[in-house]
Amino acid sequence: MKHSHIRSKLLRWTMALGLLACVPAHAGIIFQSATLGPTGLSWGNGWDIAGGSDLAVRFQLLDTYNVTAVGGDFVSVGPAPNGTIFAAIAAIGGPAAFPSTPGSFTPLASATFTVPSSSADIRVALPVTLGPGYYALIFGGGRFGATGNALAPGSDSDLPGVSYFVGAGVSDPGSYWANGGISGTRFVVEGTLSEGPGTVPEPGTGALFLGAGLWLAWLKRRRS
């Protein structure tokens, strides 16, 4: 009975320590269109991002995520800084759908940022919570306060199933989306899995080791 009582107390301590050590996950990549290729490239060949020339990619989420930042591999056209471009996330109706036209789509979130004179994998803060569904990550100019242009070098390695599309025009009528036309372009979405009701975080490593240590100490005392 005495050993049973001690073991019961140890189990309660281990569970309590595990709960105390539960920590939220750090932000990480939840979507990327391509793996990063060479960086440090100067302006040259690539895909234009400017007013009237948007680049976009579709992605799907199966759970709710708290997006923290977006970005990708970009280089300035000419000496930096050369104005700003925008990043935007828009909801779309399916795996092959488009937002409304480039000149009129309403984003769930948007931000502007400057691009360096040598290509780099950069990020811009874009806080937004996205539920399960299909979305488009769009980079462009001429809207949402964007004042400049940039290039996506096209030197990255596309991941299987990536679904790019492009946009032309910043005013309606006349603006449109079209599938394809670009490749080797790295677009990234970062964030964390939303810890809503019913989500159970994993115990921290320290708590697991401490609990195991208490259990081993009990076994050693019992055998002595």
N, CA and C of each residue as an Amber inpcrd file, in Angstrom:
protein
   672
   0.8230000  -1.2020000   0.0000000   0.0000000   0.0000000   0.0000000
   0.8600000   1.2570000   0.0000000   1.9700000   1.1860000   0.8060000
   2.8430000   2.3450000   0.8710000   3.4680000   2.6450000  -0.4780000
   4.0000000   1.5740000  -1.1800000   4.5880000   1.7700000  -2.5010000
   3.5510000   2.2980000  -3.4850000   2.3250000   1.7720000  -3.4270000
   1.2640000   2.2160000  -4.3180000   0.9600000   3.6870000  -4.1110000
   0.9770000   4.1230000  -2.8480000   0.7070000   5.5320000  -2.5470000
   1.8060000   6.4360000  -3.1110000   3.0820000   6.0220000  -2.9390000
   4.2070000   6.8080000  -3.4670000   4.1460000   6.8790000  -4.9800000
   3.8690000   5.7250000  -5.6080000   3.8050000   5.7040000  -7.0760000
   2.7060000   6.6250000  -7.5820000   1.5660000   6.6290000  -6.8960000
   0.4580000   7.4950000  -7.2900000   0.8540000   8.9620000  -7.1950000
   1.5790000   9.3280000  -6.1200000   2.0190000  10.7110000  -5.9670000
   3.0050000  11.1090000  -7.0550000   3.9350000  10.1950000  -7.3990000
   4.9100000  10.4770000  -8.4520000   4.2260000  10.6960000  -9.7960000
   3.2310000   9.8840000 -10.0820000   2.5040000  10.0440000 -11.3440000
   1.8060000  11.3950000 -11.3860000   1.2160000  11.8180000 -10.2530000
   0.5410000  13.1260000 -10.2240000   1.5490000  14.2560000 -10.4150000
   2.7390000  14.1440000  -9.7700000   3.7720000  15.1690000  -9.9420000
   4.2300000  15.2570000 -11.3850000   4.4330000  14.0910000 -12.0220000
   4.8990000  14.0610000 -13.4130000   3.8860000  14.7270000 -14.3370000
   2.6010000  14.4010000 -14.1340000   1.5640000  15.0040000 -14.9750000
   1.4990000  16.5090000 -14.7530000   1.6120000  16.9480000 -13.5040000
   1.5590000  18.3820000 -13.2220000   2.7240000  19.1130000 -13.8570000
   3.9250000  18.5340000 -13.7620000   5.0920000  19.1690000 -14.3690000
   4.9600000  19.2320000 -15.8800000   4.3870000  18.1890000 -16.4540000
   4.1820000  18.1780000 -17.9040000   3.2600000  19.3010000 -18.3370000
   2.1770000  19.5170000 -17.5740000   1.2470000  20.5880000 -17.9120000
   1.8930000  21.9520000 -17.7520000   2.7130000  22.1270000 -16.7060000
   3.3750000  23.4090000 -16.5000000   4.3600000  23.7310000 -17.6000000
   4.9360000  22.6920000 -18.2150000   5.9730000  22.9170000 -19.2200000
   5.4190000  22.9870000 -20.6310000   4.0960000  22.9240000 -20.8010000
   3.5220000  23.0360000 -22.1340000   3.7800000  24.4350000 -22.6710000
   4.3570000  24.5320000 -23.8410000   4.6860000  25.8250000 -24.4290000
   4.1570000  25.8790000 -25.8510000   3.7370000  27.0470000 -26.3310000
   3.2730000  27.1560000 -27.7090000   4.4170000  26.9530000 -28.6880000
   4.0920000  26.4300000 -29.8670000   5.1100000  26.1960000 -30.8960000
   5.6330000  27.5110000 -31.4460000   6.9010000  27.5240000 -31.8230000
   7.4650000  28.6920000 -32.4840000   6.9550000  28.7590000 -33.9200000
   6.8920000  29.9700000 -34.4740000   6.4400000  30.1360000 -35.8470000
   7.3760000  29.3990000 -36.8000000   6.8000000  28.7440000 -37.7700000
   7.5790000  28.0310000 -38.7710000   6.8940000  28.1370000 -40.1170000
   7.4760000  27.5340000 -41.1240000   6.9120000  27.5710000 -42.4720000
   5.7090000  26.6400000 -42.5460000   4.5720000  27.1890000 -42.9340000
   3.3760000  26.3640000 -43.1280000   3.0790000  26.1610000 -44.6100000
   3.7180000  26.9520000 -45.4760000   3.6290000  26.7310000 -46.9240000
   4.8480000  27.3420000 -47.5830000   5.3890000  26.6360000 -48.5930000
   6.4130000  27.2040000 -49.4540000   6.2360000  26.6270000 -50.8530000
   6.4270000  27.4640000 -51.8500000   6.2240000  27.0250000 -53.2300000
   7.4600000  26.3690000 -53.8230000   8.6370000  26.7000000 -53.2800000
   9.8930000  26.1990000 -53.8380000  10.9630000  26.2210000 -52.7610000
  11.9570000  25.3630000 -52.9040000  13.1180000  25.4290000 -52.0230000
  14.0670000  26.5040000 -52.5360000  14.7940000  27.1120000 -51.6080000
  15.6330000  28.2640000 -51.9390000  16.8490000  27.8540000 -52.7590000
  17.0700000  28.5930000 -53.8480000  18.2500000  28.4080000 -54.6740000
  19.3330000  29.3920000 -54.2930000  20.2120000  29.7460000 -55.2130000
  21.2860000  30.6860000 -54.9000000  20.7370000  32.0640000 -54.5580000
  21.3520000  32.7210000 -53.5840000  20.9760000  34.0800000 -53.2110000
  22.1400000  35.0240000 -53.5210000  21.9420000  36.3260000 -53.2660000
  22.9850000  37.2990000 -53.5520000  23.0760000  37.6830000 -55.0090000
  22.0460000  37.3400000 -55.7890000  22.0450000  37.6670000 -57.2190000
  21.6620000  39.1320000 -57.4240000  22.2560000  39.7590000 -58.4090000
  21.8900000  41.1220000 -58.7720000  20.7240000  41.1010000 -59.7500000
  20.1560000  42.2990000 -59.9560000  19.0450000  42.3950000 -60.8860000
  19.4430000  41.8740000 -62.2560000  18.5790000  41.0800000 -62.8550000
  18.8290000  40.4960000 -64.1730000  17.5690000  39.8080000 -64.6510000
  17.6710000  38.5220000 -64.9800000  16.5040000  37.7760000 -65.4220000
  15.6030000  37.4390000 -64.2330000  14.3270000  37.3760000 -64.5110000
  13.3800000  37.0360000 -63.4610000  11.9720000  37.4320000 -63.8580000
  11.0780000  37.2850000 -62.9030000   9.6610000  37.5810000 -63.1440000
   9.3290000  38.9270000 -62.5310000   8.7210000  39.7990000 -63.3340000
   8.4160000  41.1680000 -62.9080000   7.3090000  41.2130000 -61.8590000
   7.5100000  42.0670000 -60.8740000   6.4820000  42.4040000 -59.8800000
   6.3730000  43.9220000 -59.8820000   5.2330000  44.4420000 -60.3130000
   5.0620000  45.8850000 -60.4310000   3.5840000  46.1840000 -60.5940000
   3.2360000  47.4790000 -60.6530000   1.8690000  47.8390000 -60.9620000
   1.4700000  47.2510000 -62.3040000   0.4170000  46.4590000 -62.3240000
  -0.0020000  45.7970000 -63.5530000   0.6710000  44.4650000 -63.7860000
   1.4710000  43.9730000 -62.8270000   2.1590000  42.6910000 -62.9860000
   2.2780000  42.0220000 -61.6210000   1.2660000  41.2150000 -61.2790000
   1.2430000  40.4980000 -60.0040000   1.7200000  39.0640000 -60.2000000
   2.3680000  38.5110000 -59.1740000   2.7230000  37.0940000 -59.1230000
   2.0190000  36.4760000 -57.9260000   1.4920000  35.2630000 -58.1000000
   0.6960000  34.6620000 -57.0310000   0.8340000  33.1450000 -57.0370000
   0.4740000  32.5480000 -55.9160000   0.4780000  31.0930000 -55.7860000
  -0.6960000  30.6930000 -54.8920000  -1.2890000  29.5380000 -55.1820000
  -2.3750000  29.0160000 -54.3660000  -1.8130000  28.0930000 -53.2820000
  -2.5120000  28.0630000 -52.1380000  -2.1620000  27.0750000 -51.1210000
  -3.4120000  26.7040000 -50.3340000  -3.3590000  25.5350000 -49.7190000
  -4.4970000  25.0240000 -48.9520000  -4.0900000  24.7990000 -47.5080000
  -4.9950000  25.1060000 -46.5810000  -4.8110000  24.8110000 -45.1730000
  -5.8920000  23.8380000 -44.7190000  -5.4960000  22.8340000 -43.9620000
  -6.4350000  21.8440000 -43.4420000  -6.8490000  22.1270000 -42.0060000
  -6.1230000  23.0350000 -41.3480000  -6.4190000  23.4320000 -39.9710000
  -6.3930000  24.9570000 -39.8890000  -6.6860000  25.4820000 -38.7180000
  -6.6290000  26.9210000 -38.4910000  -5.2150000  27.3100000 -38.0700000
  -4.6650000  28.3330000 -38.7220000  -3.3080000  28.7960000 -38.4350000
  -3.3070000  30.2940000 -38.1380000  -2.4150000  30.6900000 -37.2610000
  -2.1320000  32.0990000 -37.0290000  -0.9140000  32.4670000 -37.8720000
  -1.1510000  33.0770000 -39.0070000  -0.0510000  33.4880000 -39.8780000
   0.6820000  34.6560000 -39.2370000   2.0000000  34.6080000 -39.2750000
   2.8100000  35.6780000 -38.7000000   3.5510000  36.4910000 -39.7570000
   3.9670000  35.8480000 -40.8560000   4.7660000  36.5450000 -41.8710000
   4.6560000  35.8070000 -43.1980000   4.9300000  36.5490000 -44.2660000
   5.0280000  35.9630000 -45.6030000   6.2890000  36.5250000 -46.2560000
   6.6470000  35.9670000 -47.3910000   7.8340000  36.4710000 -48.0690000
   8.2570000  35.5690000 -49.1990000   9.5450000  35.6340000 -49.4930000
  10.0770000  34.8260000 -50.5750000  11.4110000  35.3600000 -51.0530000
  11.8040000  34.8890000 -52.2200000  13.0950000  35.2240000 -52.8220000
  12.8820000  36.3710000 -53.8070000  13.4230000  37.5580000 -53.4810000
  13.1940000  38.7450000 -54.2970000  14.4840000  39.5390000 -54.4730000
  14.5100000  40.3550000 -55.5230000  15.6160000  41.2740000 -55.7610000
  15.0590000  42.5680000 -56.3390000  15.6640000  43.6860000 -55.9820000
  15.2200000  44.9830000 -56.4650000  15.5700000  45.1660000 -57.9360000
  14.7250000  45.9000000 -58.6450000  15.0210000  46.2930000 -60.0200000
  15.8300000  47.5870000 -59.9570000  17.1160000  47.4890000 -60.2470000
  17.9860000  48.6580000 -60.1080000  18.4120000  48.8350000 -58.6610000
  19.1230000  49.9200000 -58.3600000  19.6310000  50.1320000 -57.0020000
  18.5040000  50.1990000 -55.9820000  18.7100000  49.5280000 -54.8650000
  17.7250000  49.5750000 -53.7800000  18.0090000  50.8070000 -52.8980000
  16.9880000  51.3850000 -52.2590000  15.5870000  50.9790000 -52.3570000
  14.9140000  51.5360000 -53.6080000  14.0580000  50.7360000 -54.1860000
  13.3560000  51.1370000 -55.3980000  11.8480000  51.0520000 -55.1550000
  11.3930000  51.7760000 -54.1210000   9.9810000  51.7380000 -53.7780000
   9.6190000  50.4520000 -53.0620000   8.3360000  50.2310000 -52.9090000
   7.8450000  49.0560000 -52.1950000   6.9350000  48.2340000 -53.0810000
   6.8210000  46.9420000 -52.7600000   5.8120000  46.0760000 -53.3700000
   4.8890000  45.5950000 -52.2610000   3.7520000  45.0350000 -52.6370000
   2.8300000  44.5520000 -51.6200000   2.8300000  43.0290000 -51.5580000
   2.5180000  42.5260000 -50.3800000   2.1980000  41.1130000 -50.1620000
   0.7640000  41.0620000 -49.6560000  -0.0390000  40.1410000 -50.1700000
  -1.4340000  40.0460000 -49.7640000  -1.8680000  38.5840000 -49.7570000
  -2.7660000  38.2650000 -48.8580000  -3.4130000  36.9510000 -48.8350000
  -4.8930000  37.1550000 -49.1020000  -5.4340000  36.3720000 -50.0290000
  -6.8510000  36.4410000 -50.3730000  -7.4520000  35.0410000 -50.3310000
  -8.6980000  34.9460000 -49.9200000  -9.4050000  33.6670000 -49.9510000
  -9.8430000  33.3730000 -51.3860000  -9.7590000  32.0930000 -51.7640000
 -10.2430000  31.6740000 -53.0850000 -11.1500000  30.4530000 -52.9090000
 -11.9270000  30.1420000 -53.9410000 -12.9750000  29.1470000 -53.8060000
 -12.5750000  27.7060000 -54.0240000 -11.3340000  27.4410000 -54.4010000
 -10.9430000  26.0620000 -54.6580000  -9.5300000  25.9730000 -55.1720000
  -9.0570000  24.7490000 -55.4980000  -7.6520000  24.5470000 -55.8690000
  -7.2440000  25.1670000 -57.1970000  -8.2150000  25.5610000 -58.0280000
  -7.8900000  26.1830000 -59.3110000  -8.5370000  27.5550000 -59.4470000
  -9.0830000  28.0860000 -58.3720000  -9.8230000  29.3470000 -58.4380000
  -8.8840000  30.5480000 -58.3790000  -9.4330000  31.6980000 -58.7690000
  -8.7400000  32.9850000 -58.6670000  -9.4680000  33.8740000 -57.6570000
  -8.7880000  34.8900000 -57.1040000  -9.5170000  35.9560000 -56.4160000
 -10.3070000  36.7550000 -57.4540000 -11.0860000  37.7380000 -57.0070000
 -11.6640000  38.6480000 -57.9930000 -10.5110000  39.3600000 -58.6980000
 -10.7880000  40.1260000 -59.7110000  -9.7500000  40.6400000 -60.6160000
  -8.6310000  41.3830000 -59.8890000  -7.4200000  41.4340000 -60.4760000
  -6.2860000  42.0990000 -59.8220000  -6.5660000  43.5330000 -59.3940000
  -7.4380000  44.2080000 -60.1190000  -7.7280000  45.5880000 -59.7740000
  -8.7670000  45.7650000 -58.6960000  -9.4110000  44.6520000 -58.2510000
 -10.5180000  44.8300000 -57.3000000 -10.5400000  43.8150000 -56.1670000
  -9.6290000  42.8430000 -56.1290000  -9.7220000  41.8430000 -55.0680000
  -9.4650000  42.4910000 -53.7060000 -10.1720000  41.9830000 -52.7050000
 -10.0300000  42.4740000 -51.3300000  -9.2580000  41.4530000 -50.5190000
  -8.0880000  41.8020000 -50.0070000  -7.2930000  40.8220000 -49.2650000
  -7.7920000  40.6460000 -47.8350000  -7.4740000  39.5020000 -47.2740000
  -7.6960000  39.2840000 -45.8500000  -6.6550000  40.0380000 -45.0280000
  -5.4820000  40.2300000 -45.6120000  -4.4080000  40.9980000 -44.9810000
  -3.4280000  41.4070000 -46.0600000  -2.7710000  42.5590000 -45.8680000
  -1.7610000  43.0050000 -46.8280000  -0.7130000  43.8320000 -46.1080000
   0.4510000  43.9500000 -46.7230000   1.5440000  44.7540000 -46.1860000
   2.4510000  45.1440000 -47.3410000   3.2100000  46.2100000 -47.1670000
   4.2010000  46.6060000 -48.1650000   5.5970000  46.4540000 -47.5820000
   6.5780000  46.2440000 -48.4670000   7.9560000  46.0760000 -48.0070000
   8.9130000  46.4340000 -49.1270000  10.1400000  46.7600000 -48.7430000
  11.1990000  47.0540000 -49.7120000  11.9960000  45.7910000 -49.9920000
  12.6360000  45.7640000 -51.1480000  13.3650000  44.5820000 -51.6200000
  14.8480000  44.9370000 -51.7300000  15.7530000  44.0510000 -51.3130000
  17.1860000  44.3640000 -51.3490000  17.7590000  44.3300000 -52.7650000
  18.9250000  44.9590000 -52.9470000  19.5610000  45.0120000 -54.2650000
  20.2240000  43.6990000 -54.6560000  20.4620000  42.8110000 -53.6820000
  20.9200000  41.4500000 -53.9540000  19.8310000  40.4930000 -53.4940000
  19.5370000  39.4850000 -54.2940000  18.4090000  38.6080000 -53.9950000
  18.5810000  37.9520000 -52.6310000  17.4730000  37.8340000 -51.9130000
  17.4910000  37.2440000 -50.5770000  16.1140000  36.6860000 -50.2610000
  16.0910000  35.7340000 -49.3320000  14.8550000  35.1290000 -48.8590000
  14.3460000  35.9890000 -47.7050000  13.4220000  36.8990000 -47.9870000
  13.0210000  37.9050000 -47.0020000  11.6050000  37.6490000 -46.5050000
  11.2670000  38.2700000 -45.3590000   9.9530000  38.1370000 -44.7520000
   9.3970000  39.5130000 -44.3940000   8.0640000  39.5960000 -44.4020000
   7.3630000  40.7910000 -43.9470000   6.2530000  40.3280000 -43.0160000
   6.0830000  41.0260000 -41.8950000   5.0380000  40.6610000 -40.9380000
   3.6630000  40.8080000 -41.5860000   2.8300000  39.7820000 -41.4290000
   1.4780000  39.8180000 -41.9940000   0.5610000  38.9990000 -41.0780000
   0.2120000  39.5370000 -39.9120000  -0.5910000  38.7700000 -38.9570000
  -2.0410000  38.6170000 -39.4010000  -2.4810000  37.3530000 -39.5100000
  -3.8640000  37.0610000 -39.8620000  -4.1470000  35.6070000 -39.4890000
  -5.3510000  35.3330000 -39.0220000  -5.7560000  33.9630000 -38.7120000
  -6.5530000  33.4030000 -39.8830000  -6.1390000  32.2270000 -40.3640000
  -6.7690000  31.5950000 -41.5210000  -7.3150000  30.2320000 -41.1180000
  -8.5780000  30.0090000 -41.4160000  -9.1820000  28.7160000 -41.1640000
  -8.9310000  27.7590000 -42.3180000  -9.4230000  26.5190000 -42.2180000
  -9.2650000  25.5660000 -43.3130000  -9.8700000  26.1100000 -44.6060000
  -9.1600000  25.9220000 -45.7080000  -9.6540000  26.4070000 -46.9910000
  -8.5250000  26.6770000 -47.9650000  -8.8710000  27.3060000 -49.0740000
  -7.9160000  27.6320000 -50.1340000  -7.6410000  29.1420000 -50.1360000
  -6.3720000  29.4670000 -50.3800000  -5.9420000  30.8590000 -50.3330000
  -4.9520000  31.1450000 -51.4560000  -4.7830000  32.4290000 -51.7340000
  -3.7590000  32.8770000 -52.6740000  -2.8270000  33.8420000 -51.9670000
  -1.5310000  33.6510000 -52.1700000  -0.5100000  34.5930000 -51.7130000
  -0.0730000  35.3860000 -52.9320000  -0.2280000  36.7030000 -52.8770000
  -0.0550000  37.5670000 -54.0470000   0.9710000  38.6480000 -53.7560000
   1.8920000  38.8640000 -54.6970000   2.8540000  39.9560000 -54.6230000
   2.6620000  40.8440000 -55.8510000   2.6540000  42.1680000 -55.6450000
   2.4200000  43.0550000 -56.7720000   2.7410000  44.5000000 -56.4310000
   2.3230000  45.3870000 -57.3110000   2.5520000  46.8170000 -57.1370000
   1.3160000  47.6020000 -57.5270000   1.3410000  48.9060000 -57.2340000
   0.2640000  49.7750000 -57.6720000  -0.9790000  49.7670000 -56.8150000
  -1.0340000  48.9240000 -55.7710000  -2.1870000  48.8890000 -54.8710000
  -1.7010000  48.7400000 -53.4330000  -2.5890000  49.0010000 -52.4790000
  -2.3320000  48.8060000 -51.0480000  -1.1060000  49.5820000 -50.5620000
  -0.7980000  50.6970000 -51.2250000   0.3150000  51.5360000 -50.8260000
   1.6500000  51.1890000 -51.4580000   1.6950000  50.1930000 -52.3340000
   2.9470000  49.8180000 -52.9970000   3.3300000  50.8690000 -54.0300000
   4.6090000  51.2520000 -54.0430000   5.0590000  52.3610000 -54.8950000
   6.1790000  51.9870000 -55.8650000   6.6420000  50.7290000 -55.8380000
   7.8090000  50.3760000 -56.6570000   7.6350000  49.0830000 -57.4170000
   8.7700000  48.4460000 -57.7000000   8.7440000  47.1720000 -58.4100000
   9.9190000  46.3150000 -57.9700000   9.9080000  45.0550000 -58.3930000
  10.9310000  44.1000000 -57.9960000  10.9300000  42.9470000 -58.9840000
  11.8200000  41.9870000 -58.7260000  11.8770000  40.7570000 -59.5080000
  11.8740000  39.5590000 -58.5750000  11.2510000  38.4730000 -59.0240000
  11.4530000  37.1480000 -58.4400000  12.4490000  36.4470000 -59.3620000
  13.6610000  36.1030000 -58.8670000  14.7240000  35.6430000 -59.7640000
  14.4090000  34.4030000 -60.5920000  13.5290000  33.5240000 -60.1000000
  13.2320000  32.3120000 -60.8530000  14.3320000  31.2700000 -60.7750000
  15.1790000  31.3500000 -59.7350000  16.3080000  30.4260000 -59.5990000
  16.0980000  29.4000000 -58.4960000  14.8670000  29.2680000 -58.0100000
  14.5580000  28.3220000 -56.9460000  13.9610000  27.0390000 -57.5380000
  13.8110000  26.0130000 -56.6990000  13.3600000  24.7020000 -57.1810000
  11.9190000  24.4620000 -56.7570000  11.0070000  24.4660000 -57.7350000
   9.5870000  24.2780000 -57.4480000   9.3310000  22.9540000 -56.7240000
   8.4120000  22.9970000 -55.7630000   7.9710000  21.7850000 -55.0780000
   6.8120000  21.1570000 -55.8410000   6.6340000  19.8350000 -55.7170000
   5.5640000  19.1620000 -56.4750000   4.1900000  19.7640000 -56.1850000
   3.3930000  19.9080000 -57.2450000   2.0210000  20.3610000 -57.1000000
   1.8300000  21.8510000 -56.9390000   2.9130000  22.6450000 -57.0190000
   2.7750000  24.0780000 -56.8370000   1.8960000  24.6690000 -57.9390000
   1.0660000  25.6550000 -57.5810000   0.0740000  26.2080000 -58.5070000
   0.2050000  27.7280000 -58.5730000   1.0520000  28.2070000 -59.4950000
   1.2660000  29.6420000 -59.6760000   0.2040000  30.2320000 -60.6000000
   0.0030000  31.5420000 -60.4690000  -0.7460000  32.2760000 -61.4850000
  -0.2710000  33.7220000 -61.4810000  -0.6180000  34.4430000 -62.5380000
  -0.1500000  35.8120000 -62.7080000  -1.3450000  36.7380000 -62.9100000
  -1.1390000  38.0230000 -62.6030000  -2.1800000  39.0140000 -62.7960000
  -1.6830000  40.1840000 -63.6140000  -2.5550000  40.7500000 -64.4210000
  -2.2130000  41.9150000 -65.2380000  -3.2450000  43.0050000 -64.9990000
  -2.7670000  44.2500000 -64.8920000  -3.6680000  45.3870000 -64.7340000
  -3.9690000  45.6960000 -63.2840000  -4.1170000  46.9660000 -62.9710000
  -4.4310000  47.3950000 -61.6100000  -5.7460000  48.1580000 -61.5390000
  -6.4580000  48.2220000 -62.6240000  -7.7650000  48.8740000 -62.6070000
  -8.7180000  48.0700000 -63.4820000  -9.9890000  48.1700000 -63.1690000
 -11.0130000  47.4380000 -63.9120000 -11.8510000  48.4000000 -64.7540000
 -12.3300000  48.0000000 -65.9170000 -12.1170000  46.6850000 -66.5360000
 -10.7280000  46.5760000 -67.1680000 -10.3710000  45.3750000 -67.5440000
  -9.1030000  45.1730000 -68.2420000  -8.0980000  44.3540000 -67.4740000
  -8.2640000  44.2380000 -66.1600000  -7.3160000  43.4170000 -65.4150000
  -7.8030000  41.9620000 -65.3830000  -6.8530000  41.0300000 -65.2960000
  -7.2250000  39.6030000 -65.3670000  -6.1330000  38.7570000 -64.7050000
  -6.5250000  37.5270000 -64.3400000  -5.5990000  36.5030000 -63.8630000
  -5.4010000  35.4500000 -64.9350000  -4.2390000  34.7950000 -64.9290000
  -3.9750000  33.6940000 -65.8600000  -3.0870000  32.6690000 -65.1740000
  -3.3520000  31.4090000 -65.4310000  -2.5410000  30.3420000 -64.8550000
  -1.1600000  30.2770000 -65.4950000  -0.2000000  29.7400000 -64.7280000
   1.1360000  29.4820000 -65.2710000   1.9040000  30.7550000 -65.5350000
   2.9000000  30.6110000 -66.4230000   3.6870000  31.7620000 -66.8250000
   4.9180000  32.0010000 -65.9880000   5.0020000  31.3950000 -64.7950000
   6.1810000  31.5610000 -63.9600000   6.5920000  30.2080000 -63.3780000
   7.8480000  30.1320000 -62.9570000   8.3620000  28.9190000 -62.3150000
   9.6070000  29.2870000 -61.5200000  10.0350000  28.3870000 -60.6540000
  11.2450000  28.6120000 -59.8800000  11.1690000  29.8090000 -58.9610000
   9.9700000  30.0660000 -58.4220000   9.7380000  31.2590000 -57.6120000
   9.3790000  30.8430000 -56.1960000  10.1370000  31.3240000 -55.2410000
   9.9140000  30.9310000 -53.8470000   9.0180000  31.9240000 -53.1280000
   7.8100000  31.4620000 -52.7660000   6.8850000  32.2080000 -51.9300000
   6.6740000  31.4200000 -50.6420000   6.5960000  32.0990000 -49.5110000
   6.5640000  31.4320000 -48.2070000   5.4810000  32.0500000 -47.3260000
   4.8010000  31.1800000 -46.5620000   3.8760000  31.6030000 -45.5120000
   4.3610000  30.9880000 -44.2080000   4.5120000  31.8160000 -43.1630000
   4.9460000  31.3340000 -41.8520000   3.8550000  31.5700000 -40.8210000
   3.8090000  30.7130000 -39.8080000   2.8330000  30.8740000 -38.7500000
   2.8540000  29.7160000 -37.7850000   1.8200000  29.6580000 -36.9400000
   1.6910000  28.5890000 -35.9640000   0.2930000  27.9990000 -36.0400000
   0.1900000  26.7430000 -35.6740000  -1.1050000  26.0960000 -35.5800000
  -1.8910000  26.7390000 -34.4530000  -3.1300000  27.1290000 -34.7370000
  -3.9410000  27.8090000 -33.7310000  -4.2910000  26.8540000 -32.6090000
  -4.0850000  27.3100000 -31.3550000  -4.4040000  26.4940000 -30.1880000
  -5.7870000  26.8630000 -29.6840000  -6.7800000  26.4540000 -30.4490000
  -8.1560000  26.7360000 -30.0830000  -8.6660000  25.7410000 -29.0670000
  -9.9750000  25.8000000 -28.7380000 -10.5580000  24.8700000 -27.7770000
 -10.3330000  23.4240000 -28.1970000  -9.9010000  22.6050000 -27.2810000
  -9.6760000  21.1900000 -27.5740000  -8.2790000  20.8780000 -28.0310000
  -7.4520000  21.8970000 -28.2940000  -6.0770000  21.6470000 -28.7140000
  -5.2270000  21.3640000 -27.4850000  -4.5060000  20.2650000 -27.5000000
  -3.6690000  19.8820000 -26.3710000  -2.2130000  20.0380000 -26.7680000
  -1.4860000  21.0310000 -26.2080000  -0.0800000  21.1940000 -26.5450000
   0.7440000  20.0560000 -25.9820000   1.8900000  19.7940000 -26.6130000
   2.7680000  18.7370000 -26.1510000   3.5880000  19.2150000 -24.9630000
   3.8790000  18.3020000 -23.9940000   4.6960000  18.7150000 -22.8570000
   6.1090000  19.0340000 -23.2800000   6.7360000  19.9850000 -22.5880000
   8.1170000  20.3420000 -22.8770000   9.0690000  19.2120000 -22.5400000
  10.2100000  19.1870000 -23.2090000  11.1970000  18.1290000 -23.0130000
  11.6870000  18.0980000 -21.5760000  11.8800000  19.2690000 -20.9640000
  12.3730000  19.3110000 -19.5960000  11.4390000  18.6000000 -18.6410000
  10.1370000  18.7730000 -18.8240000   9.1820000  18.1160000 -17.9430000
   9.2320000  16.6120000 -18.1100000   9.3960000  16.1310000 -19.3410000
   9.4630000  14.7050000 -19.5820000  10.6820000  14.0970000 -18.9030000
  11.8280000  14.7700000 -19.0190000  13.0370000  14.2530000 -18.3850000
  12.9230000  14.2900000 -16.8680000  12.3400000  15.3530000 -16.3030000
  12.1930000  15.4550000 -14.8630000  11.2510000  14.3880000 -14.3380000
  10.1670000  14.1540000 -15.0560000   9.2430000  13.1050000 -14.6500000
   9.8940000  11.7430000 -14.6830000  10.6780000  11.4810000 -15.7400000
  11.3810000  10.2050000 -15.8370000  12.3890000  10.0630000 -14.7010000
  13.0520000  11.1690000 -14.3240000  14.0230000  11.1300000 -13.2380000
  13.3660000  10.7760000 -11.9120000  12.1960000  11.3650000 -11.6450000
  11.4760000  11.0460000 -10.4210000  11.0580000   9.5820000 -10.3790000
  10.6310000   9.0660000 -11.5090000  10.2130000   7.6620000 -11.5870000
  11.3860000   6.7280000 -11.3390000  12.5650000   7.0380000 -11.9290000
  13.7490000   6.2090000 -11.7280000  14.2130000   6.2750000 -10.2770000
  14.1270000   7.4680000  -9.6670000  14.5140000   7.5920000  -8.2660000
  13.6230000   6.7440000  -7.3720000  12.3390000   6.6800000  -7.6700000
  11.4170000   5.8480000  -6.8910000  11.7500000   4.3810000  -7.0270000
  12.0810000   3.9450000  -8.2720000  12.4440000   2.5410000  -8.4810000
  13.7120000   2.1800000  -7.7140000  14.7160000   3.0800000  -7.7500000
  15.9700000   2.8190000  -7.0540000  15.7470000   2.7100000  -5.5600000
  14.9190000   3.5870000  -4.9790000  14.6390000   3.5460000  -3.5420000
  13.8990000   2.2700000  -3.1730000  13.0110000   1.8260000  -4.0520000
  12.2310000   0.6210000  -3.7630000  13.1130000  -0.6160000  -3.7230000
  14.1430000  -0.6540000  -4.6120000  15.0000000  -1.8320000  -4.6710000
  16.0380000  -1.8660000  -3.5550000  16.3590000  -0.6860000  -2.9670000
  17.4030000  -0.6460000  -1.9230000  16.8740000  -1.0490000  -0.5580000
